Amino acid sequence: MKLGLIGKNIKSSQAPDIHRRLGKLFDIPLTYELFDLKDKNETDFAKLLSELKFDGFSGVNITFPFKEIAIKYADKVNKSAYYIKASNTLIFRNNVIAENTDYTGFLRNYFFHFKDTKPGKILLIGGGGVGRAITFALGSLGVSHIYLLEKDNERSNKLIDELRLSNINCSSIDFRELEEIINKTDGIVNCSPIGHFDFPGCPLGLFKPKSNHWIFDAVYTPAKTEFLKKGEKAGSKIISGIDLFIFQALDAFLLFSDKQNIKETLLKEINFLRSHYFKSLYK
């Protein structure tokens, strides 16, 4: 089984490692390659997809900044990707099938940490591919309101309109309102690339979370971002991007291998995988 990841600035991705581990666990021989399109555009992305399908790949994961355009290159768009209008997983069968395991992975991640507790009011930073997936996931969990901080006004307005069609309450804010919004929310979620090795910094700027917050960072390279460090100092409940990385990878592996009968066994490996990746990455 030939797999890969397409994105920009992905040299530090752990995706090859986790998929190779899962392949060994179920005796499924596989390769997993990184395709870093750092200085490339959508035309290069489309060309690469055609080449990989021709070369016999079973599928690819998609990451920043191609998740929103990936859906255009699918022949069939399954429910999760259609709902969110972004795809992080393309499966190559006779047709190209678009899925979104950021959505399903975030739901698994949330239930793992909170069970049936509702999210409350959430400040969400970044309305791109993973941000779209997580806003819709929060909506399905019964979020009371999402305050969206997204510098691209067109992207922000489009996402808010789509969320409203699904009866998900969301409003746009700007950086000047950040301190006020922090004080009225239950959770803060970073879906921007800020904090990644190649985009250093904290998405909150100089502002800080509170001890009553739960905070989640979709960035996991590095695993302990400036954002999470601020949360630790404040006494917030911390949820690392390592968790989303693991849960979405498990869902993607099931789709790539097309072996749903291994699902139960796979889920039993969650604690082992969390222990391994937190020990090796969360420093």
N, C-alpha and C positions, 0 to 999 in steps of 0.2 A: 504494500500500500504506500503510495507516494503522496506526501502531504507537504504543505508549506504555509508561510505567513507572508502577506504582502502589506507593506506600509512604509512609513518614513521614520528614520532614526530608531530602528528596531534591533540594532546589534546586541543590545543587552537583554533581549526577550528570552524568557524561560520556556516559551512555547515548544521548541524542539525537545527540551529535556522532559517535560511532562508527557508529551505524546509518545516519546520513545519508551518511557517508563510504563505507560499504559499498554503499549504494544507488547512489551516483554511479559507483563502480567497476564495477558490473555493469549500469549504465543501467536501474536499477529506481527509478522515481519513488516517493518515500515521504515521509511526515510522521512525526514522532515527538514525542509530547507527554508532559509530566510531570504526573501527578495526585497531588499531595501531600495525603494525608488526615491531616494533622498532628493535628487535633483531632477526628477521626472514629473510628468503630468498625466492627465487622464488618458491621452492617446497611448502613452507607454503602458499604462495600467491595462487598457483593453487589449493591447497587443500581447502582453505577458499572459493574460488569462487564456487567450487562444492558443498560445504556445504550450502552456501547461496542460490544457485539456488534450491537445494533440499528442503530447508526450506521455499520456497515460496516468496523469495525476488523478487521485480519487476526490480531491477537493483542496480548498485553501481557506485559511482564516484570513480575515481582513481587519486591519487596524487603521488608526489615524494616518492620513486624512481621507481615506477612500471608502468609508462605510456607507456614506450617503449616496455615492455614485455607483457602488457595487451592485445595487439592486437593479440598475438599468441593464446590466449584462446577464441577467437571469432569464431563462425561459419560463420558469415556474417560481412564483413567490409564495412561500408558505406563510401561515397565519402570523407568526411572530414578526417576520420581516415586513409583511404587508401592513400590519397594524402600526409599525413604527416608521416605515418608509426608510429603513436603513438595514444593511446586512453586514454581519461580521463573519459569516460562514457561507461559503459557496460550495455546493456538492456537485461533482461531475458524474452524472450517470449518462443516459442517452441525451438528457437535457441538462442544463445548468439550473440547480435549485438553490434559491436563496433562503437562508434561515437567520435567526438572530438569537444567539446563545448568551449575549449580554443581558437580554431581557429575562430569559429563563434562569440564567446563572445568578442574576441579582436577586430574583425571587427565592431561589434556594439559599443564597447567602443571608437574606433577611430572615427567613424562617429559622435558619440555623442559630442566629443570634437572638431573635425576639419572639419566636413562635407566633402567637396570634395577636400580639400587641400592635395597635395601629401606629403609623408613622407620625401622626400629628402634623404640625406645620414645619415645612422644610425649606431651607435656603439651598438652592441648587445652582452651582456655578458651571457654566458651559453647556450650550444647547446643541452640540454637534452629535456625532453618531452614538457614542455611549450615553451622552446626556439624554438624547431622545429615548433610548431604550429604558433608562432608569426612570425618567418622568412617567412613562406609561406603566412601568412596573409599580411605581409608587401609587399611581392611580388605581391599579387593580388591588392594591393593599389597603385602600381606603384613606389615602392621605387627605387631610382637611384643606391644605393650601400649599402650593409651591410658589416660592418667590424665586424667579429666574433671573440670574445675572449673566447676561450674554451680550458681548460688545457689538455683535453683528445684529443690528435692529431688524433687518429683513428676516434673518434666520429665527430670531426671537419671536417676532410677530407671527410667522408661519407656524411655529411649533405651538404657540399659545392657542391659535385658532383651531389647530387639529386636536389639542387636548380638550378644548371646550366642547367640541363635537362628541367627545367621549365622556362628557360631564366631569372632567377633571379640572378643578379650580387652579388656575395659574395666572400670575401677573408678573410683568417685567419690572425690574428695578435697575437703578444705576449705582455706580460705586459710592456716590454721595449719600445714599440711603443705607449703606451697608451696616453701619453701627446700629442704627435703629432696628433693622430687620433681624440682626443677630440676636438682639435682646428679646425678640418675640417668637423665636422659632425653637422647635424641639430638636431638630437635627440639621446638620450642615453636610452637604454632599459635593465633593469636587469632581466634576466630569471634564474639566479643562485639562490641557497638557501641562499646566503650570505645576512645577515640582518634579517633573521628569528630569533625568540627567541633562537632556539637551534644552530644557526650558526651566532653568532653576528659579526658585522663589517660592512665595506662598500666595495662593489665590485670595487670601483675606488681606493681603498687604500688611499693615501694622496692627490691624484689628485681631482680636483673640476670641476663640470660643469660650463658653462657660462650662462650669462643672456639671450643669444639668443637661448638656447637649450629648447626643450621640453623633459622631462624625465619621464619615466614610470617604476615602480617597480612592478613585479609580486608578490612579497612578500607582504602580508597584515597582518601578525601576527608577530611583531606589524605593525600597519598601517602606523605609521610615522617612517620609517626606517632611519638609518644614511644617506643613499643615498638620500632620499627625504629631509632630514634636510639640507644637503649640497645644494641641488637644491633650496630650499627656501631662504637660505642665499645669493645664487648667483643671485636670481631673475628669475630663470628658470620657465617655465610653468610646473606645477606639476600634474602628473596623478597617483593617488594611486592605489595599487593593489585591493583596495576595489571595484573599478569599474569593473575590470575583474571578481572578485568574484561574483558580482551581475549579470552581463550580462551572464556569462557562467552558473550560477545557473538557471536563467530563461530559457535558452535553454534546460538545462538538465531536468528541471521540465516538460517542454512540451513533451520531449521524454519519460520520465518515465510514465507520466499520459496518453500519447497517445490521448490527447484532443486538437488538433490543433485549434478548434473553440474558445478556450479561449485565443488565442495568442494576439488578439487586446486588450483585457481587461488587460492581464498581462503586456503588454508594457506600459500601462497607469500608472502602479504602480512604474515605474522606479524612478521618482522624490521622491516619498515617501520613497522607500527603500534606495535610496542614502542619503536622509536626516537622516533617522534612523541610518544607519550604520556609516556614517561619524560622527554623533553626539556621538555615543557610542564608536567608535573605534579610531578615528583620534585625538589622544591626545599627 
